[in-house]
Amino acid sequence: MTDVPSGFALRFISGKYQGGEYPLPSEKEIVIGRGGELDIVLVEDMVSRKHAKITTQQGKIVIQDLGSTNGTFVNGEKIKRAKLKEGDRVLIGTSILKLISAADAHAAVQGTREEQNQQLENLSRSRPKVDVTNGRIEDLPLADVLTFISSNKKSGVLTVQGDSDNGRVYFKGGRIFYAVLNDNEELGPIKALYRMVSLPSGSYELGAATDEEFVLELETPTDQLVADALREANELKAMQSELPEVEDMIVLPRPLKPPLSKLSPDELELIQLAMNEGFFQSILDKSPFTDLKTAQLIKGLMEREYLRT
Protein backbone atom coordinates (compact mmCIF):
# COMPACT_ATOMS: atom_id res chain seq x y z
CA MET A 1 0.00 0.00 0.00
CA THR A 2 1.32 3.44 -0.94
CA ASP A 3 1.87 5.81 1.98
CA VAL A 4 -0.40 8.85 2.14
CA PRO A 5 1.63 12.10 2.38
CA SER A 6 1.16 14.11 5.57
CA GLY A 7 2.04 17.43 4.00
CA PHE A 8 5.28 17.64 6.02
CA ALA A 9 8.88 16.59 5.58
CA LEU A 10 12.08 16.47 7.63
CA ARG A 11 15.03 18.45 6.32
CA PHE A 12 18.53 17.68 7.61
CA ILE A 13 20.17 21.05 8.31
CA SER A 14 23.31 19.68 9.98
CA GLY A 15 25.31 16.49 10.30
CA LYS A 16 26.33 13.73 7.93
CA TYR A 17 23.00 13.79 6.06
CA GLN A 18 22.72 17.56 5.71
CA GLY A 19 20.76 18.49 2.63
CA GLY A 20 18.62 15.35 2.66
CA GLU A 21 14.85 15.53 3.06
CA TYR A 22 12.43 12.82 4.14
CA PRO A 23 8.65 13.10 3.52
CA LEU A 24 6.53 12.15 6.53
CA PRO A 25 3.71 9.76 5.68
CA SER A 26 0.31 10.30 7.28
CA GLU A 27 -1.16 7.89 9.84
CA LYS A 28 2.17 6.13 10.27
CA GLU A 29 5.08 5.74 12.67
CA ILE A 30 8.70 6.05 11.55
CA VAL A 31 11.68 5.02 13.66
CA ILE A 32 15.03 6.81 13.54
CA GLY A 33 18.31 5.26 14.66
CA ARG A 34 21.48 3.44 13.74
CA GLY A 35 19.80 0.09 13.03
CA GLY A 36 19.86 -0.80 9.35
CA GLU A 37 16.25 -2.03 9.43
CA LEU A 38 14.81 1.34 10.50
CA ASP A 39 12.96 3.96 8.47
CA ILE A 40 15.65 6.66 8.79
CA VAL A 41 19.12 5.24 9.32
CA LEU A 42 21.73 7.58 10.86
CA VAL A 43 25.06 5.81 10.94
CA GLU A 44 27.02 7.66 13.62
CA ASP A 45 28.31 6.95 17.11
CA MET A 46 26.09 9.48 18.90
CA VAL A 47 22.91 7.79 17.64
CA SER A 48 21.41 4.77 19.42
CA ARG A 49 20.30 1.70 17.49
CA LYS A 50 16.67 2.73 18.03
CA HIS A 51 16.87 6.39 18.95
CA ALA A 52 13.46 8.02 18.42
CA LYS A 53 10.17 7.60 16.65
CA ILE A 54 7.89 10.11 14.95
CA THR A 55 4.18 9.41 14.68
CA THR A 56 1.86 11.28 12.35
CA GLN A 57 -1.77 10.71 13.20
CA GLN A 58 -4.91 12.76 12.61
CA GLY A 59 -2.86 15.75 11.58
CA LYS A 60 -0.69 15.72 14.72
CA ILE A 61 3.03 14.96 14.69
CA VAL A 62 4.59 13.56 17.86
CA ILE A 63 8.21 12.60 18.52
CA GLN A 64 9.25 10.22 21.28
CA ASP A 65 12.71 9.32 22.53
CA LEU A 66 13.22 5.56 22.70
CA GLY A 67 15.57 5.52 25.68
CA SER A 68 18.55 6.71 23.64
CA THR A 69 21.96 7.11 25.27
CA ASN A 70 22.54 10.72 24.20
CA GLY A 71 18.96 11.97 24.14
CA THR A 72 16.57 13.60 21.69
CA PHE A 73 16.18 17.38 21.70
CA VAL A 74 13.45 19.64 20.30
CA ASN A 75 14.33 23.32 19.88
CA GLY A 76 17.22 22.87 22.31
CA GLU A 77 15.26 21.08 25.04
CA LYS A 78 15.75 17.43 25.92
CA ILE A 79 12.47 15.58 25.56
CA LYS A 80 10.88 12.22 26.22
CA ARG A 81 7.82 13.03 24.15
CA ALA A 82 6.77 16.21 22.39
CA LYS A 83 4.40 17.51 19.74
CA LEU A 84 6.04 18.98 16.64
CA LYS A 85 4.94 21.92 14.54
CA GLU A 86 6.31 23.38 11.34
CA GLY A 87 9.69 25.03 11.93
CA ASP A 88 10.59 22.91 14.97
CA ARG A 89 14.13 21.51 15.06
CA VAL A 90 15.06 18.04 16.30
CA LEU A 91 18.63 17.16 17.33
CA ILE A 92 19.66 13.50 17.11
CA GLY A 93 23.40 12.86 17.30
CA THR A 94 25.04 15.40 14.98
CA SER A 95 21.91 15.71 12.84
CA ILE A 96 19.49 18.59 13.24
CA LEU A 97 16.24 17.87 11.40
CA LYS A 98 13.79 20.68 10.72
CA LEU A 99 10.09 20.02 10.22
CA ILE A 100 9.06 21.77 7.01
CA SER A 101 6.06 21.88 4.74
CA ALA A 102 6.24 19.27 1.98
CA ALA A 103 5.64 22.12 -0.46
CA ASP A 104 8.99 23.61 0.62
CA ALA A 105 10.91 20.36 0.17
CA HIS A 106 13.39 20.37 -2.71
CA ALA A 107 14.69 16.82 -2.87
CA ALA A 108 12.42 14.56 -0.86
CA VAL A 109 13.45 10.92 -1.07
CA GLN A 110 11.19 8.35 -2.69
CA GLY A 111 10.90 4.58 -3.13
CA THR A 112 11.34 1.76 -0.63
CA ARG A 113 12.86 2.24 2.81
CA GLU A 114 16.25 1.00 1.55
CA GLU A 115 16.08 3.28 -1.49
CA GLN A 116 15.09 6.26 0.62
CA ASN A 117 18.04 5.79 2.99
CA GLN A 118 20.40 5.40 0.05
CA GLN A 119 19.06 8.60 -1.49
CA LEU A 120 19.62 10.42 1.80
CA GLU A 121 23.20 9.19 1.77
CA ASN A 122 23.73 10.29 -1.84
CA LEU A 123 22.11 13.69 -1.32
CA SER A 124 24.24 14.42 1.72
CA ARG A 125 27.43 13.64 -0.19
CA SER A 126 26.57 15.99 -3.03
CA ARG A 127 25.99 19.10 -0.93
CA PRO A 128 28.46 21.32 0.94
CA LYS A 129 28.47 20.94 4.72
CA VAL A 130 27.75 23.84 7.06
CA ASP A 131 29.63 24.08 10.35
CA VAL A 132 26.88 24.20 12.98
CA THR A 133 29.32 25.73 15.48
CA ASN A 134 29.80 28.79 13.26
CA GLY A 135 26.84 30.73 11.92
CA ARG A 136 23.95 33.11 12.46
CA ILE A 137 21.46 33.00 15.32
CA GLU A 138 18.69 33.83 12.83
CA ASP A 139 19.41 30.56 11.04
CA LEU A 140 19.91 28.40 14.12
CA PRO A 141 18.90 29.71 17.57
CA LEU A 142 21.60 29.65 20.20
CA ALA A 143 19.74 27.06 22.30
CA ASP A 144 20.19 24.53 19.48
CA VAL A 145 23.84 25.45 19.07
CA LEU A 146 24.56 25.00 22.78
CA THR A 147 22.74 21.66 22.79
CA PHE A 148 24.63 20.49 19.69
CA ILE A 149 28.01 21.35 21.23
CA SER A 150 27.04 19.69 24.49
CA SER A 151 25.63 16.48 23.03
CA ASN A 152 28.72 16.10 20.84
CA LYS A 153 31.03 16.49 23.86
CA LYS A 154 32.99 19.37 22.36
CA SER A 155 35.37 21.68 24.23
CA GLY A 156 36.10 25.30 23.43
CA VAL A 157 34.83 28.86 23.78
CA LEU A 158 31.70 29.89 21.91
CA THR A 159 31.93 33.58 21.04
CA VAL A 160 28.52 35.22 20.63
CA GLN A 161 27.96 38.60 18.99
CA GLY A 162 24.49 40.15 19.19
CA ASP A 163 23.29 43.50 17.93
CA SER A 164 24.50 45.28 21.07
CA ASP A 165 25.81 42.44 23.23
CA ASN A 166 28.77 40.12 23.02
CA GLY A 167 29.51 37.13 25.17
CA ARG A 168 31.42 33.90 25.61
CA VAL A 169 30.28 30.43 26.65
CA TYR A 170 32.95 28.03 27.91
CA PHE A 171 32.67 24.29 27.23
CA LYS A 172 34.65 21.39 28.64
CA GLY A 173 33.79 18.00 27.17
CA GLY A 174 30.34 19.25 26.24
CA ARG A 175 29.65 20.78 29.66
CA ILE A 176 29.04 24.50 30.01
CA PHE A 177 31.17 25.58 32.94
CA TYR A 178 31.08 29.37 32.56
CA ALA A 179 29.52 32.24 30.61
CA VAL A 180 30.13 35.97 30.53
CA LEU A 181 28.26 38.77 28.76
CA ASN A 182 29.78 42.12 27.78
CA ASP A 183 32.74 41.30 30.06
CA ASN A 184 30.47 42.09 33.01
CA GLU A 185 31.52 39.58 35.66
CA GLU A 186 28.93 41.01 38.10
CA LEU A 187 26.12 39.45 36.07
CA GLY A 188 27.27 35.95 36.97
CA PRO A 189 27.39 33.02 34.54
CA ILE A 190 23.73 31.99 34.85
CA LYS A 191 22.30 35.41 34.04
CA ALA A 192 24.85 35.89 31.25
CA LEU A 193 23.95 32.54 29.66
CA TYR A 194 20.20 33.11 29.95
CA ARG A 195 20.47 36.50 28.25
CA MET A 196 22.54 35.06 25.39
CA VAL A 197 20.01 32.28 24.78
CA SER A 198 17.30 34.95 24.35
CA LEU A 199 19.22 36.91 21.68
CA PRO A 200 17.06 37.03 18.52
CA SER A 201 19.90 37.73 16.10
CA GLY A 202 23.67 37.83 15.80
CA SER A 203 26.52 35.46 15.11
CA TYR A 204 28.38 32.71 16.96
CA GLU A 205 31.62 30.79 16.49
CA LEU A 206 33.20 27.99 18.50
CA GLY A 207 36.91 28.57 19.04
CA ALA A 208 39.63 26.61 20.76
CA ALA A 209 39.53 25.93 24.49
CA THR A 210 41.54 28.23 26.74
CA ASP A 211 43.26 27.69 30.08
CA GLU A 212 41.08 30.31 31.81
CA GLU A 213 39.83 29.37 35.27
CA PHE A 214 36.88 30.80 37.16
CA VAL A 215 36.07 30.89 40.85
CA LEU A 216 32.38 30.12 40.27
CA GLU A 217 31.97 27.34 37.72
CA LEU A 218 28.56 26.03 36.69
CA GLU A 219 27.72 22.50 37.76
CA THR A 220 24.15 22.24 36.43
CA PRO A 221 23.86 19.84 33.44
CA THR A 222 23.86 21.70 30.15
CA ASP A 223 20.49 20.36 29.01
CA GLN A 224 18.94 21.70 32.22
CA LEU A 225 20.64 25.09 31.80
CA VAL A 226 19.32 25.42 28.25
CA ALA A 227 15.82 24.30 29.24
CA ASP A 228 15.72 26.81 32.12
CA ALA A 229 17.03 29.58 29.87
CA LEU A 230 14.32 28.89 27.27
CA ARG A 231 11.57 28.83 29.89
CA GLU A 232 12.79 32.11 31.39
CA ALA A 233 12.95 33.75 27.94
CA ASN A 234 9.39 32.63 27.14
CA GLU A 235 7.99 33.81 30.49
CA LEU A 236 9.75 37.18 30.22
CA LYS A 237 8.39 37.64 26.71
CA ALA A 238 4.86 36.85 27.90
CA MET A 239 4.99 39.52 30.62
CA GLN A 240 6.94 42.11 28.61
CA SER A 241 3.96 44.45 28.17
CA GLU A 242 3.49 44.60 31.96
CA LEU A 243 7.09 45.61 32.69
CA PRO A 244 8.85 48.99 32.57
CA GLU A 245 11.18 49.72 29.67
CA VAL A 246 14.81 48.94 30.51
CA GLU A 247 15.67 52.65 30.28
CA ASP A 248 12.88 53.67 32.69
CA MET A 249 13.77 55.07 36.10
CA ILE A 250 12.23 53.10 38.99
CA VAL A 251 11.57 55.18 42.10
CA LEU A 252 9.82 54.94 45.45
CA PRO A 253 6.63 57.02 45.73
CA ARG A 254 6.78 59.91 48.18
CA PRO A 255 5.17 59.57 50.58
CA LEU A 256 5.42 55.76 50.68
CA LYS A 257 2.02 54.57 51.88
CA PRO A 258 2.23 50.74 52.12
CA PRO A 259 4.29 49.51 55.12
CA LEU A 260 7.79 48.13 54.53
CA SER A 261 7.11 45.54 57.22
CA LYS A 262 4.90 43.68 54.74
CA LEU A 263 7.82 43.02 52.38
CA SER A 264 9.89 39.85 52.09
CA PRO A 265 13.71 39.98 52.30
CA ASP A 266 13.92 39.56 48.50
CA GLU A 267 11.52 42.46 47.96
CA LEU A 268 13.45 44.65 50.39
CA GLU A 269 16.63 43.90 48.48
CA LEU A 270 15.04 45.17 45.28
CA ILE A 271 13.67 48.24 47.04
CA GLN A 272 17.25 49.05 48.06
CA LEU A 273 18.48 48.43 44.50
CA ALA A 274 15.81 50.79 43.16
CA MET A 275 16.97 53.47 45.59
CA ASN A 276 20.64 52.96 44.69
CA GLU A 277 20.50 52.21 40.96
CA GLY A 278 17.31 53.76 39.64
CA PHE A 279 17.17 52.50 36.06
CA PHE A 280 15.38 49.21 35.45
CA GLN A 281 18.32 47.87 33.42
CA SER A 282 20.70 48.60 36.29
CA ILE A 283 18.37 46.86 38.73
CA LEU A 284 18.28 43.79 36.46
CA ASP A 285 22.07 43.82 36.18
CA LYS A 286 22.77 44.27 39.89
CA SER A 287 20.04 41.97 41.18
CA PRO A 288 21.26 38.70 42.74
CA PHE A 289 18.25 36.99 41.15
CA THR A 290 17.60 35.93 37.57
CA ASP A 291 16.04 38.47 35.22
CA LEU A 292 12.71 36.63 35.43
CA LYS A 293 12.54 36.62 39.24
CA THR A 294 13.70 40.24 39.36
CA ALA A 295 11.04 41.27 36.84
CA GLN A 296 8.34 39.37 38.74
CA LEU A 297 9.33 41.03 42.02
CA ILE A 298 9.47 44.51 40.46
CA LYS A 299 6.08 43.99 38.83
CA GLY A 300 4.57 42.94 42.16
CA LEU A 301 6.11 45.89 44.00
CA MET A 302 4.73 48.31 41.41
CA GLU A 303 1.28 46.77 41.59
CA ARG A 304 1.31 47.20 45.39
CA GLU A 305 2.54 50.81 45.00
CA TYR A 306 5.95 50.32 46.60
CA LEU A 307 7.61 51.37 43.34
CA ARG A 308 6.69 53.39 40.26
CA THR A 309 8.31 54.68 37.07
Disulfide bonds with the S-S distance in Angstrom:
none
